[in-house]
Amino acid sequence: MAPSDGASHHLGMPSALHASGPEGAGVRRQDQPGGTARAAARWGVTLSTVLALAMGLAPGGSTAVAAPSYGTGTGTGTGTGADTEVRSVTLGDGGRITTSANGRALSHEPAEGRAQGPLMLQTSSATGGRVHALSLDAARDITAGRQDARRYDITELTGRQTAASGGTTAAERTGRDRTPEAAPKPGRKPVTHTLTIDFIGRDGAPSRDFASRIQGFSGAATGIFPPVDASSGTATLQVPPGRYGLEAIRRDHPSDPKAATDVLIQPWLEVTGDTRVTVDARTTRPTRLTPPDPRATHVMSELNYRVTVGEHYMGFAMSSRTADIRTAHIGPEVTDGSLTQAWTAMWAQGTTDYNLALGEVESRRLVTGKTRHFTDGELATVRTRAGLSGADGAQGEISAVGVTPGRMFPMVPIRELPLPTTRTQRLSTVPGTSWALGTKQRQALPGSPPWAREASYSTPLREYAPGSHRVETFNTGVFSPLLGDDRDGVTRDGNVLQGSLPLLADGAGHRGGSALSSARTTLHRDGVLIGENDDPLSGAPGRGFTVPPGDASYTLATSVTRDPAVARAASRMDASWTFRSRETTAPERLPVSVARFHTPVDLRSTAPAGARQHVAVGLQGPAARPGNLASLTVDVSYDGGATWKSTPVTDRRFQVVNPAAGKGISFRATFTDRGGNKGTVTVVDAYHGR
């Protein structure tokens, strides 16, 4: 099946490769930092970006321009807080980017009547770290000086901190032709040379189809980024002496988003006098990664490069729905280790996706064509299972994020399928390559926008061995709190006490979160309530509790609920911890433990009605240390937690009779460690009978 030309584009702004919670408007989330994002295509595969902002395009001149049009609104749902606000930007070309206020999922819709071609998220040292969302057409106009990059500035949506946060960039202060560092001294005429760039198409004639840019890296050129107007087939610039980087991109048919694309890079362009450079599309060669199955169809390819010289850098990531990306190196070899490059591709056959990645650092040349055929024995196999315990009709996303040497800006293909679902991921295993697999659930809540996430889970980055096999099951019970690594727990810093842990990690222990209908957290000191809020222990700044300095007994308790359309499993989760604490001189982790329940369930988080089933209790935190558990009891409820009955626990395992079809069973674990620290974890509707 061929991809649709009219797909919308969805982008993401995570800070790490860990799944985030729901990113839609109008729902409270409980998650940890991170996540991925997507670009919707109607045929079931989307393009996503995990943003490691490393690229750049110069803003336009210093004259006043119309900034992107920002708007706000309120989404649907029952949650409160920042994520209920929907924010949007209308770009200079009429396209629109929309996000929830947390800035983690950006949805791009092209202007009416325009096909969805490649979209680049770019930043550079020259722009002070500002982020621009650009089509190739917009990039061509901006580098030629016909448009201003500030009309495509989405930095406010991303939440990214820039070198110029709170003020203007260096480029905005001085214009696009030079930064303050390159400004001539008063009374002295700057030395410049003529740089002529000839652009040749594949037919051997001058080409007007290139988008090109240069950036200065050293000497008097340091930090400058003069506009390059390639519209006549030749660009002539007056530039100061120094080292530059040159980049040029063209498509065979600019209006066709699937057309073959030529990429030519000169990472080292030394200007010591009048200089002429030829950018000739005929010198490019195909760059292609292919899977072992000849029946597989191409989904997406990506080229990624960056040149870094000291504090200055330029580069981009470009994705294409055609396998025909052609590349060429221009100029001398790079001998200082400043060039990195990476390539990825996704192919599909039936229910199998092939995710292929290569990368290298300290390259001497950008590849002039590269073909790499992967054999079956070189790939790992991961059977990915994505569950759903909520309403029928929810959609899901399955993704594999590959990280390789030299790849600083992944554009990640995502498979969109109705939930629940199972799919096979074949992953390349070149040394230095690691993968994070993830799933998301969306569009279960009525009125939920198409880009909203209602549940999101992922694995950590992991290297896979050739020929290895693994099964990953996401978004199934028993959902419960997780102390997965050093990010998780309850800490005290001075006199501020704060929790930060996933309350609804899935049954396999995947980090992530879910849309919540409600959340309430309280803190008692020596039995007296001293604080409460609606934060589900997210770890967000300003969501902790300020407490008196003296030693005291504290009880931190939290309770969250979920809409049954999102999830019938773990419809409510309660947890509380009692411990002693006093003022600290540095952040200190408090003695908090959690209990997790492990038992087989299907992708709907159900188990055979009336059957006897064993449940294991897993402890994490201080209570899990050998010899440190003082007591552990478990209660079971068949009426949603209205009444409870104690059940025997042997070797941290207990047995239950599964509930009737459609009915839920609930678990409550109470535990104490040898230090007297207590905890309780309650999961209402841990799973249902079928």
C-alpha positions as CSV (number, residue, x, y, z in Angstrom):
1,M,0.0,0.0,0.0
2,A,1.4,3.4,-0.9
3,P,1.6,6.2,1.5
4,S,-0.8,9.1,1.3
5,D,0.5,12.4,-0.1
6,G,-1.8,14.5,2.1
7,A,-0.6,13.3,5.5
8,S,-0.4,15.7,8.4
9,H,2.9,16.0,10.3
10,H,3.3,15.6,14.1
11,L,6.5,16.4,15.9
12,G,7.8,15.9,19.4
13,M,10.0,17.7,21.9
14,P,11.1,15.2,24.5
15,S,14.1,15.7,26.7
16,A,15.0,12.0,26.9
17,L,14.2,8.7,25.2
18,H,11.7,7.7,27.8
19,A,7.9,7.5,27.2
20,S,5.9,10.4,28.4
21,G,2.3,10.4,29.6
22,P,-0.6,11.7,27.6
23,E,0.1,14.8,25.6
24,G,-3.4,15.8,24.6
25,A,-5.4,18.7,25.7
26,G,-7.8,18.5,28.7
27,V,-6.3,15.5,30.5
28,R,-4.0,15.5,33.5
29,R,-0.9,13.4,33.0
30,Q,1.3,11.3,35.2
31,D,4.5,10.6,33.5
32,Q,8.3,11.0,33.6
33,P,10.3,13.3,31.3
34,G,10.6,12.2,27.8
35,G,8.6,10.8,25.0
36,T,8.3,10.7,21.3
37,A,6.1,12.3,18.7
38,R,4.5,11.6,15.4
39,A,3.7,12.7,11.9
40,A,0.4,11.2,10.8
41,A,-0.1,9.5,7.5
42,R,-3.4,8.0,6.5
43,W,-2.0,4.6,5.6
44,G,-0.9,3.7,9.0
45,V,2.7,4.8,9.3
46,T,3.7,8.2,10.7
47,L,6.9,10.1,10.9
48,S,8.0,11.2,14.4
49,T,10.9,13.2,15.7
50,V,12.8,12.7,18.9
51,L,14.3,16.1,19.1
52,A,18.0,16.4,19.9
53,L,18.1,19.9,18.5
54,A,21.3,20.3,16.6
55,M,20.6,22.0,13.4
56,G,20.3,25.5,12.0
57,L,19.0,27.9,9.5
58,A,19.7,31.6,9.7
59,P,16.9,33.9,10.6
60,G,16.1,36.7,8.2
61,G,17.2,40.3,8.3
62,S,16.9,42.7,11.2
63,T,13.9,44.5,9.8
64,A,10.5,44.2,11.5
65,V,8.6,41.1,10.3
66,A,5.4,39.4,11.2
67,A,6.1,36.8,13.9
68,P,4.2,33.5,13.9
69,S,0.6,33.9,15.0
70,Y,0.3,32.3,18.4
71,G,-3.1,31.3,19.8
72,T,-4.5,29.5,22.8
73,G,-7.6,27.6,23.7
74,T,-9.0,25.0,26.0
75,G,-9.3,21.3,25.1
76,T,-11.8,18.8,26.1
77,G,-11.6,16.5,29.2
78,T,-11.7,16.7,32.9
79,G,-8.2,17.4,33.9
80,T,-6.8,20.7,35.2
81,G,-3.4,22.4,35.0
82,A,-1.1,23.4,32.2
83,D,-1.9,20.5,29.9
84,T,-5.5,21.6,29.4
85,E,-4.3,24.6,27.4
86,V,-4.0,24.1,23.6
87,R,-1.4,26.4,22.0
88,S,-0.8,26.9,18.3
89,V,1.3,28.7,15.8
90,T,0.4,29.7,12.2
91,L,3.7,29.6,10.2
92,G,4.8,31.9,7.5
93,D,3.6,29.6,4.8
94,G,0.1,29.2,6.3
95,G,0.8,25.8,7.9
96,R,-0.3,25.4,11.5
97,I,1.5,23.8,14.5
98,T,-0.6,22.9,17.6
99,T,0.5,21.6,20.9
100,S,-0.6,21.2,24.5
101,A,1.1,23.6,26.8
102,N,3.7,21.1,27.9
103,G,5.2,21.3,24.4
104,R,5.8,17.6,24.0
105,A,3.7,16.8,21.0
106,L,3.5,19.2,18.1
107,S,1.0,18.6,15.4
108,H,1.7,20.1,12.0
109,E,-1.0,20.6,9.4
110,P,0.2,22.1,6.0
111,A,-1.7,25.0,4.5
112,E,-4.8,24.1,2.6
113,G,-4.1,22.8,-0.8
114,R,-0.4,22.0,0.0
115,A,0.9,18.4,0.0
116,Q,2.9,17.3,3.1
117,G,6.5,17.2,2.1
118,P,9.6,16.9,4.3
119,L,9.5,19.1,7.4
120,M,12.8,20.0,9.2
121,L,13.2,21.2,12.8
122,Q,16.3,23.2,12.8
123,T,18.4,25.2,15.2
124,S,22.1,26.3,15.2
125,S,24.6,28.2,17.2
126,A,24.1,31.1,14.9
127,T,20.4,31.5,16.0
128,G,21.1,31.3,19.7
129,G,19.4,27.9,19.8
130,R,16.0,29.1,18.4
131,V,13.9,26.3,16.8
132,H,12.4,26.7,13.3
133,A,9.9,24.4,11.6
134,L,10.6,24.5,7.9
135,S,9.5,22.9,4.7
136,L,12.1,22.7,1.9
137,D,10.2,25.5,0.1
138,A,10.4,27.7,3.2
139,A,14.1,26.9,3.7
140,R,14.8,27.9,0.1
141,D,13.0,31.2,0.5
142,I,14.7,32.0,3.8
143,T,18.3,31.2,2.6
144,A,17.6,33.5,-0.4
145,G,16.4,36.2,1.9
146,R,12.8,36.2,0.5
147,Q,11.3,35.2,3.9
148,D,12.3,35.6,7.5
149,A,13.0,32.6,9.6
150,R,11.3,34.2,12.6
151,R,8.0,33.6,10.8
152,Y,8.7,29.9,11.4
153,D,10.0,30.2,15.0
154,I,8.3,27.7,17.3
155,T,10.8,27.9,20.2
156,E,8.0,29.0,22.6
157,L,6.0,25.8,21.8
158,T,8.9,23.5,22.5
159,G,9.8,24.9,25.9
160,R,13.5,24.7,24.9
161,Q,15.9,27.0,26.7
162,T,18.0,28.9,24.3
163,A,21.1,31.0,24.6
164,A,18.9,34.0,24.1
165,S,16.0,33.0,26.4
166,G,14.3,36.1,27.6
167,G,15.8,38.3,24.9
168,T,16.7,38.5,21.3
169,T,19.2,36.3,19.5
170,A,22.6,37.7,18.4
171,A,21.3,37.5,14.8
172,E,18.2,39.5,15.6
173,R,20.3,42.2,17.2
174,T,22.7,42.6,14.3
175,G,21.0,41.3,11.1
176,R,21.5,38.1,9.2
177,D,24.9,38.9,7.6
178,R,27.1,38.8,10.7
179,T,27.1,38.4,14.5
180,P,28.7,40.9,16.9
181,E,31.9,38.8,17.0
182,A,32.4,39.3,13.3
183,A,31.7,43.1,13.2
184,P,34.6,45.2,12.0
185,K,36.3,47.7,14.2
186,P,35.3,51.3,13.8
187,G,37.1,53.1,11.1
188,R,38.3,49.9,9.4
189,K,36.9,48.5,6.2
190,P,36.3,44.8,6.5
191,V,38.2,42.5,4.2
192,T,35.8,40.4,2.0
193,H,36.1,38.1,-0.9
194,T,33.7,37.0,-3.7
195,L,32.2,33.6,-3.2
196,T,30.4,32.3,-6.2
197,I,28.3,29.1,-6.0
198,D,27.1,27.5,-9.3
199,F,24.2,25.1,-8.9
200,I,23.9,22.4,-11.6
201,G,20.9,20.1,-12.0
202,R,20.8,16.5,-13.0
203,D,20.3,17.6,-16.6
204,G,23.7,19.4,-16.6
205,A,22.0,22.8,-16.8
206,P,22.0,25.6,-14.2
207,S,19.3,24.7,-11.6
208,R,16.9,27.0,-9.8
209,D,15.6,24.3,-7.5
210,F,18.3,24.3,-4.8
211,A,17.9,25.4,-1.2
212,S,21.3,26.3,0.1
213,R,23.0,27.9,3.1
214,I,26.5,28.5,4.4
215,Q,27.7,29.2,7.9
216,G,31.1,30.5,9.1
217,F,33.2,28.5,11.5
218,S,36.5,30.2,11.9
219,G,38.5,33.4,11.3
220,A,36.6,36.5,10.4
221,A,33.8,34.3,9.2
222,T,33.1,32.9,12.7
223,G,29.4,32.8,13.4
224,I,28.2,34.5,10.2
225,F,25.5,33.1,7.9
226,P,25.0,35.2,4.8
227,P,21.9,34.5,2.7
228,V,22.3,32.3,-0.4
229,D,20.0,33.1,-3.3
230,A,20.1,30.1,-5.6
231,S,17.1,31.1,-7.7
232,S,19.1,32.0,-10.8
233,G,21.4,29.0,-10.7
234,T,24.3,31.0,-9.4
235,A,24.8,32.8,-6.1
236,T,27.4,35.5,-5.6
237,L,28.3,36.6,-2.1
238,Q,30.8,38.9,-0.5
239,V,32.2,37.2,2.6
240,P,35.1,37.6,5.0
241,P,37.9,35.1,5.0
242,G,37.7,32.0,7.0
243,R,36.3,28.5,7.1
244,Y,32.6,27.8,6.2
245,G,30.2,24.9,5.8
246,L,28.1,24.7,2.7
247,E,24.8,22.7,2.3
248,A,22.6,22.4,-0.8
249,I,19.4,20.4,-1.2
250,R,17.0,19.9,-4.2
251,R,14.2,17.6,-5.3
252,D,13.7,16.3,-8.8
253,H,10.1,17.6,-8.7
254,P,9.7,20.3,-6.0
255,S,6.0,19.9,-5.8
256,D,6.1,16.1,-5.2
257,P,6.9,15.2,-1.6
258,K,8.0,11.7,-2.7
259,A,10.4,12.9,-5.4
260,A,14.0,11.9,-5.3
261,T,16.2,14.3,-3.3
262,D,19.8,15.4,-3.8
263,V,21.9,16.4,-0.8
264,L,25.4,17.9,-1.3
265,I,27.5,19.0,1.6
266,Q,30.9,20.8,1.7
267,P,31.9,20.5,5.4
268,W,35.1,22.4,4.8
269,L,35.1,25.4,2.6
270,E,38.1,27.7,3.1
271,V,37.8,31.2,1.7
272,T,41.2,33.0,1.5
273,G,40.5,34.9,-1.7
274,D,37.8,35.0,-4.4
275,T,36.4,31.4,-4.5
276,R,34.1,29.5,-6.9
277,V,32.3,26.3,-5.8
278,T,30.2,24.0,-8.1
279,V,27.3,22.2,-6.6
280,D,26.5,19.5,-9.2
281,A,23.6,17.2,-8.7
282,R,25.0,14.8,-11.2
283,T,27.8,13.8,-8.7
284,T,25.3,12.4,-6.2
285,R,24.8,8.7,-5.7
286,P,21.9,6.8,-4.1
287,T,22.2,6.2,-0.3
288,R,20.1,3.2,0.7
289,L,19.7,0.7,3.5
290,T,17.8,-2.4,2.5
291,P,16.3,-5.4,4.5
292,P,16.7,-9.1,3.9
293,D,13.2,-9.6,2.6
294,P,12.9,-8.6,-1.0
295,R,9.1,-8.3,-0.7
296,A,9.4,-5.5,1.8
297,T,8.1,-2.1,0.8
298,H,9.9,1.1,1.7
299,V,8.4,3.4,4.3
300,M,10.9,6.1,5.2
301,S,14.6,6.9,4.8
302,E,16.6,9.6,6.7
303,L,19.9,11.3,6.3
304,N,21.4,13.0,9.3
305,Y,24.6,15.1,9.4
306,R,26.3,17.7,11.5
307,V,29.5,19.8,11.3
308,T,30.8,21.1,14.7
309,V,33.7,23.5,15.0
310,G,34.3,24.7,18.5
311,E,31.0,26.3,19.7
312,H,29.6,26.6,16.2
313,Y,27.7,24.0,14.3
314,M,25.3,23.3,11.4
315,G,23.5,20.3,10.2
316,F,20.1,18.8,9.6
317,A,18.0,15.6,9.6
318,M,15.9,15.0,6.5
319,S,13.4,12.3,6.1
320,S,11.9,11.0,2.8
321,R,9.1,8.7,1.8
322,T,11.2,7.6,-1.1
323,A,14.2,5.4,-0.8
324,D,15.9,7.6,-3.4
325,I,18.0,10.0,-1.3
326,R,21.2,10.8,-3.3
327,T,24.2,12.3,-1.6
328,A,27.6,13.8,-2.5
329,H,30.6,15.2,-0.7
330,I,32.1,18.5,-2.0
331,G,35.6,19.7,-1.4
332,P,38.5,18.4,0.7
333,E,38.4,15.7,3.3
334,V,37.5,16.7,6.9
335,T,40.6,16.0,9.0
336,D,39.6,17.5,12.3
337,G,36.8,15.1,13.3
338,S,34.1,17.8,12.9
339,L,31.8,15.8,10.6
340,T,29.3,13.2,11.8
341,Q,26.6,11.4,9.8
342,A,24.0,8.8,10.1
343,W,21.4,7.0,8.0
344,T,18.2,5.1,8.9
345,A,15.5,3.4,7.0
346,M,12.2,1.6,7.7
347,W,10.7,-1.1,5.5
348,A,7.6,-3.2,6.0
349,Q,6.3,-6.6,5.0
350,G,3.0,-7.9,6.3
351,T,3.0,-7.5,10.1
352,T,6.8,-7.0,10.3
353,D,8.7,-3.7,10.3
354,Y,12.4,-3.5,9.5
355,N,14.2,-0.7,11.3
356,L,17.7,-0.2,10.0
357,A,20.3,2.3,11.2
358,L,24.0,3.2,10.7
359,G,26.1,6.0,11.9
360,E,29.6,7.3,12.3
361,V,31.5,10.0,14.0
362,E,34.7,11.9,12.9
363,S,33.9,11.1,9.2
364,R,36.4,12.3,6.7
365,R,33.8,12.7,3.9
366,L,30.0,12.8,3.6
367,V,29.2,9.6,1.8
368,T,28.8,10.0,-2.0
369,G,26.2,7.2,-2.2
370,K,26.0,4.3,0.3
371,T,24.3,1.0,-0.1
372,R,24.0,-1.4,2.8
373,H,22.0,-4.7,2.6
374,F,21.3,-6.2,5.9
375,T,21.1,-10.0,6.2
376,D,18.6,-11.9,8.3
377,G,21.3,-13.0,10.7
378,E,22.3,-9.4,11.4
379,L,18.9,-8.4,12.8
380,A,17.3,-8.9,16.2
381,T,13.6,-9.8,16.5
382,V,11.3,-8.1,19.0
383,R,7.6,-9.2,19.1
384,T,5.8,-6.0,20.3
385,R,2.4,-6.4,21.9
386,A,0.3,-3.3,22.7
387,G,-2.7,-3.7,25.0
388,L,-5.9,-1.9,25.6
389,S,-8.2,-2.2,28.6
390,G,-10.4,0.8,27.7
391,A,-13.1,1.5,25.2
392,D,-13.0,-0.2,21.8
393,G,-11.9,2.0,18.9
394,A,-8.8,3.4,20.5
395,Q,-5.8,3.8,18.1
396,G,-2.2,2.9,19.0
397,E,1.3,3.7,17.9
398,I,4.3,1.4,17.8
399,S,7.7,2.9,17.4
400,A,11.4,2.0,17.4
401,V,13.8,4.8,18.1
402,G,17.3,4.0,17.0
403,V,20.3,5.8,18.3
404,T,23.6,5.4,16.5
405,P,27.0,7.2,16.6
406,G,26.5,10.5,14.7
407,R,22.7,10.6,14.8
408,M,21.7,13.6,16.8
409,F,18.2,14.2,15.5
410,P,16.2,11.0,14.8
411,M,13.0,11.2,12.6
412,V,11.2,8.1,13.9
413,P,8.7,6.1,11.9
414,I,5.7,5.1,13.9
415,R,3.2,2.4,13.1
416,E,-0.4,3.3,13.7
417,L,-2.9,0.5,14.3
418,P,-6.1,-0.2,16.2
419,L,-5.6,-1.5,19.7
420,P,-4.9,-4.1,21.0
421,T,-2.3,-5.3,18.5
422,T,0.8,-7.3,17.9
423,R,3.7,-6.5,15.5
424,T,7.2,-7.7,14.9
425,Q,10.1,-5.4,14.9
426,R,13.4,-6.4,13.1
427,L,16.2,-4.2,14.4
428,S,19.7,-3.7,13.0
429,T,22.5,-4.6,15.5
430,V,25.5,-2.7,14.2
431,P,27.9,-2.1,17.2
432,G,27.0,1.2,18.9
433,T,23.4,1.0,17.8
434,S,20.7,1.0,20.5
435,W,16.9,1.0,20.3
436,A,14.0,2.2,22.5
437,L,10.7,0.6,21.7
438,G,7.4,2.2,22.7
439,T,3.7,2.3,22.3
440,K,1.1,5.0,22.7
441,Q,-2.7,4.9,23.0
442,R,-4.9,7.7,21.7
443,Q,-8.5,8.7,20.7
444,A,-10.2,6.6,23.4
445,L,-11.8,9.7,25.1
446,P,-14.7,11.3,23.3
447,G,-13.6,14.5,21.6
448,S,-9.9,13.7,22.1
449,P,-7.8,15.5,19.4
450,P,-6.1,13.1,17.0
451,W,-2.6,14.0,18.3
452,A,-3.5,13.5,22.0
453,R,-1.8,10.6,23.9
454,E,-3.8,8.9,26.6
455,A,-1.2,6.3,27.5
456,S,2.5,6.0,26.7
457,Y,5.1,3.4,27.6
458,S,8.6,2.6,26.4
459,T,11.7,0.6,27.0
460,P,15.0,2.1,27.9
461,L,17.6,2.3,25.1
462,R,19.0,-1.2,24.6
463,E,21.6,-2.8,22.4
464,Y,20.4,-6.1,20.8
465,A,22.5,-9.0,19.7
466,P,22.3,-10.4,16.1
467,G,19.8,-13.2,15.9
468,S,18.3,-12.5,19.3
469,H,14.6,-12.8,20.1
470,R,12.5,-10.8,22.7
471,V,8.9,-10.1,23.5
472,E,7.8,-6.7,24.8
473,T,4.2,-6.3,26.1
474,F,3.0,-2.7,26.7
475,N,0.0,-1.1,28.3
476,T,-1.4,-4.2,30.2
477,G,-1.9,-4.9,33.9
478,V,-1.1,-5.0,36.6
479,F,-0.5,-1.3,36.5
480,S,1.3,0.0,39.7
481,P,4.0,2.4,40.9
482,L,7.6,1.9,39.8
483,L,10.9,2.6,41.3
484,G,12.9,1.9,38.2
485,D,16.0,3.9,38.6
486,D,17.6,6.9,40.4
487,R,15.0,9.3,38.9
488,D,12.2,7.6,40.8
489,G,11.3,8.1,44.5
490,V,10.6,10.7,47.2
491,T,13.3,13.2,48.0
492,R,13.9,16.0,50.5
493,D,16.0,19.0,49.5
494,G,16.4,21.3,52.5
495,N,12.8,21.8,53.6
496,V,11.1,20.8,50.3
497,L,9.7,17.3,50.1
498,Q,8.7,16.0,46.7
499,G,7.7,12.7,45.0
500,S,8.7,11.8,41.4
501,L,7.7,8.3,40.2
502,P,5.4,6.7,37.6
503,L,2.3,5.6,39.5
504,L,0.9,3.6,36.6
505,A,3.8,1.8,35.1
506,D,2.5,-1.2,33.1
507,G,2.6,-4.8,34.2
508,A,5.9,-5.4,32.4
509,G,7.5,-2.6,34.3
510,H,7.7,-0.2,31.4
511,R,8.2,3.4,32.3
512,G,5.3,5.7,31.2
513,G,2.0,7.1,32.2
514,S,-1.6,7.6,31.5
515,A,-4.4,10.2,31.2
516,L,-6.0,10.7,34.6
517,S,-9.5,11.7,35.5
518,S,-8.4,13.0,38.9
519,A,-5.3,13.1,41.2
520,R,-4.9,14.2,44.8
521,T,-1.8,14.1,46.9
522,T,-1.6,14.9,50.6
523,L,1.2,15.3,53.2
524,H,0.7,14.8,56.9
525,R,3.3,15.7,59.5
526,D,2.9,14.0,62.9
527,G,-0.6,13.2,61.9
528,V,-1.6,16.8,60.9
529,L,-2.4,17.7,57.3
530,I,0.1,20.3,56.2
531,G,-0.3,20.3,52.4
532,E,-2.3,18.9,49.4
533,N,-2.4,19.4,45.7
534,D,-3.5,17.7,42.5
535,D,-0.1,16.6,41.3
536,P,0.3,12.8,40.8
537,L,3.9,12.8,42.0
538,S,5.1,14.0,38.6
539,G,8.3,15.6,40.0
540,A,7.4,18.8,38.2
541,P,9.1,22.0,39.5
542,G,7.1,23.8,42.2
543,R,4.9,20.8,43.0
544,G,6.6,19.7,46.2
545,F,5.7,20.6,49.8
546,T,7.6,23.0,52.0
547,V,7.9,21.6,55.5
548,P,9.3,22.7,58.9
549,P,13.0,21.8,59.5
550,G,12.7,19.6,62.6
551,D,12.6,15.8,62.7
552,A,9.0,14.5,62.3
553,S,7.0,11.6,61.1
554,Y,5.5,12.2,57.6
555,T,2.8,10.4,55.6
556,L,2.7,11.1,51.9
557,A,-0.4,9.8,50.2
558,T,-1.6,10.0,46.6
559,S,-4.7,8.7,44.7
560,V,-5.4,8.8,41.0
561,T,-8.3,7.6,38.9
562,R,-8.7,6.9,35.2
563,D,-11.7,7.2,32.8
564,P,-12.9,3.7,31.9
565,A,-12.7,4.8,28.2
566,V,-8.9,5.1,28.7
567,A,-8.5,2.1,30.9
568,R,-10.7,-0.3,32.9
569,A,-7.7,-1.9,34.5
570,A,-6.3,0.1,37.4
571,S,-9.3,2.4,37.5
572,R,-7.9,3.8,40.7
573,M,-4.5,3.6,42.3
574,D,-3.8,4.6,45.9
575,A,-0.4,4.7,47.6
576,S,0.9,6.0,50.9
577,W,4.2,6.0,52.7
578,T,5.1,6.8,56.3
579,F,8.7,7.7,57.3
580,R,10.7,10.1,59.4
581,S,12.6,13.1,58.0
582,R,14.3,16.3,59.0
583,E,16.0,19.2,57.2
584,T,18.8,18.2,54.8
585,T,21.8,20.1,53.4
586,A,21.5,18.4,50.0
587,P,18.9,16.4,48.1
588,E,18.3,13.2,50.0
589,R,16.3,10.2,48.9
590,L,13.8,9.2,51.5
591,P,13.1,5.5,52.5
592,V,10.1,4.9,50.3
593,S,9.3,1.5,48.8
594,V,6.6,0.2,46.4
595,A,4.8,-3.0,45.8
596,R,4.0,-4.3,42.3
597,F,1.7,-7.2,41.4
598,H,2.7,-9.8,38.7
599,T,0.2,-12.2,37.1
600,P,-0.6,-13.3,33.6
601,V,-3.2,-11.3,31.7
602,D,-4.0,-10.9,28.1
603,L,-3.8,-7.8,25.9
604,R,-7.2,-6.6,27.4
605,S,-5.9,-7.1,30.9
606,T,-8.3,-9.9,31.5
607,A,-7.9,-13.5,32.8
608,P,-10.1,-16.6,32.7
609,A,-13.2,-16.1,34.9
610,G,-13.4,-18.4,37.9
611,A,-9.9,-19.9,37.4
612,R,-7.4,-20.1,40.2
613,Q,-4.4,-17.9,39.6
614,H,-1.2,-17.1,41.4
615,V,0.0,-13.5,41.9
616,A,3.5,-12.5,42.8
617,V,4.3,-9.4,44.9
618,G,7.4,-7.6,43.8
619,L,9.0,-5.0,46.1
620,Q,11.2,-2.1,45.0
621,G,13.1,0.3,47.3
622,P,14.6,-0.3,50.7
623,A,12.0,-3.0,51.6
624,A,13.4,-5.1,48.8
625,R,16.9,-5.3,50.2
626,P,17.8,-8.8,51.5
627,G,16.7,-9.1,55.1
628,N,15.1,-5.7,55.3
629,L,11.4,-6.6,55.0
630,A,9.7,-6.7,58.4
631,S,6.2,-7.5,57.3
632,L,4.0,-7.9,54.2
633,T,0.3,-8.4,54.0
634,V,-2.1,-8.6,51.0
635,D,-5.9,-7.9,50.9
636,V,-8.2,-8.8,48.0
637,S,-11.5,-7.1,47.0
638,Y,-14.1,-8.2,44.4
639,D,-16.3,-5.1,44.8
640,G,-14.1,-2.3,43.7
641,G,-12.4,-1.8,47.1
642,A,-15.6,-1.4,49.1
643,T,-14.7,-4.5,51.2
644,W,-11.4,-6.3,51.6
645,K,-10.4,-9.8,52.7
646,S,-6.9,-10.8,53.8
647,T,-5.2,-13.6,51.9
648,P,-2.2,-15.7,52.9
649,V,1.2,-14.7,51.3
650,T,3.9,-17.4,50.9
651,D,7.3,-16.5,49.4
652,R,5.7,-13.2,48.3
653,R,3.0,-15.1,46.3
654,F,-0.7,-15.5,46.9
655,Q,-3.5,-17.3,45.1
656,V,-6.9,-15.9,44.0
657,V,-10.0,-17.0,42.2
658,N,-10.5,-14.8,39.2
659,P,-13.6,-12.7,39.1
660,A,-16.6,-13.4,36.9
661,A,-16.5,-12.2,33.3
662,G,-16.6,-8.4,33.1
663,K,-15.9,-8.0,36.9
664,G,-12.7,-6.7,38.5
665,I,-10.4,-7.9,41.2
666,S,-8.5,-5.4,43.4
667,F,-5.2,-5.9,45.4
668,R,-3.8,-4.1,48.4
669,A,-0.3,-4.6,49.7
670,T,0.9,-3.3,53.1
671,F,4.5,-3.5,54.1
672,T,7.0,-2.3,56.6
673,D,10.8,-2.4,56.5
674,R,13.3,-3.0,59.4
675,G,13.7,0.8,59.8
676,G,10.0,1.2,60.6
677,N,9.1,2.8,57.2
678,K,5.6,1.8,56.1
679,G,3.9,1.7,52.7
680,T,0.6,0.7,51.1
681,V,-0.2,0.2,47.4
682,T,-3.8,-0.3,46.3
683,V,-4.8,-1.2,42.8
684,V,-8.5,-1.2,42.2
685,D,-9.6,-3.3,39.2
686,A,-6.1,-4.8,38.8
687,Y,-7.6,-6.9,36.0
688,H,-11.0,-8.3,34.9
689,G,-12.4,-11.7,34.3
690,R,-13.3,-12.9,30.8
